[in-house]
């Protein structure tokens, strides 16, 4: 055999000889029992957060936020003059007047669709 072949077989044998010193499966299973999630703690936290949210919602519903400050917030400076809004012109109609309906145009029509779904029509189509 060649020297390279001997080296490869020695390396393979050394690799296959490596073993875990113990029972890996038993160690993994036993460590997972130690790492269980504290279900009671999680449920207690969720319950506490839910109760707190409910208490805040009830508090806001019973005691609404009080308005502090003056009733009128807008301040008008004496130098500003407000003018009245101009009136809408009376010669402009709000609704366009037309002599005939055709002048305005008609509503678009929806296409006709046959929505009858019966077994008789399907069977007669399949037979022909």
N, C-alpha and C positions, 0 to 999 in steps of 0.2 A: 504494500500500500504506500501511497505517497505520504509525504510528511504533512501536507495540508489536511489530508483525510484523517490522519492520526490526531492532529490538533482539534479538528471539528468533533470527533467522537469523544475525546477527553472533555471538551467543553460541554458537550451534550450530557455526558454522564454526571458532570459536576452540577449542571443545572437540575437534572432530575433527582439528584441526591438531596437537594435543598428541601427541607420540610419545616412546617410550622411546629414549634415545640409546644404542643398542647392540643386541646380540642377547640378548634376555632368556632365551630357551630354552637357549642355549649356556651362559650364565652359571649358570643354575640347575642344569643337568646337571653342570657341572664342580665346583660347590661341594658337590654331594652326594657326590662321590668323596672329597673331603677330610674329610667328616664321617662316614665309615664307622665302625661300632662296632669296637672292638678285640676281635675274637672270641677271640684267644689269651689276652688278659688276663682276659676273662670266664670262659673255660674253666679257666684257672689258678686263679682265685679260687674257683670252684665245687669244683674238685679239692682245694684246700687246706682248705676248710671241711668237705668230706666226710671227708678224712683226719683232721682234728682231731676230728670227732664220733666216728669209729670208734676213735680212740686213747683218747678219754675213756670210751667204752663198754667197751672191753677193760680199761682200768685199773680201772673200777668192778667189773667181773666178777671180776678176779683178786684185787684187794685191797679186800674189802668194808669199809665204814665201821666202824671199831672203836668199841666201846661204852666210853666213858670214864665213870668215876664208880662209886659203890657199886652192888652188885647189888640191894639192896633200896632202893626209892625211898620207899615209904610210911613215914611217921613217926607213931608212936602216942604220943599224949601220955598221961602216967600217970593223969590225972584222968578220962579217958573210959572208960566201961564198955560193952562190946559185949554185947548179949544175943543168945541163940540165936533163930533164925527159928522162928515157931510152926509146928507140924506141920499138915498138911492133915487136915481132919476125916474120920474113918473112915466116918461115916454118909452121906456124900455120894458117890454113884457117879460115876465118871469117864465112863462110857458110859451113856446113858439106856437103861433097860430097858423094853421094850414087850412086850405079850402077843402082838400080831400085827403083821405087816408093814403092814397097812392103817392101823394106828394111827400109824405113823411117817410115812406118805405115800410115794408112789412117785416114781420118777425121771421127769422129763418126757420124753416121747417125741418124737423128731425126725419131721417130716413126711415121708411117703413121696415120693420123687422118682424118676421113671423115667430112668435114665441110660444107656439103650441107644441108641447112635447108630449106626444101620446105614443103608446106602443103600436097602435094601429097604423099610423103613418109610417113608422120605421119599418114595420114588417112588410107593408105594401111596397116600400121602396126597395127592400132587399129582394123581394120576389121578382121584380121587373128587371 
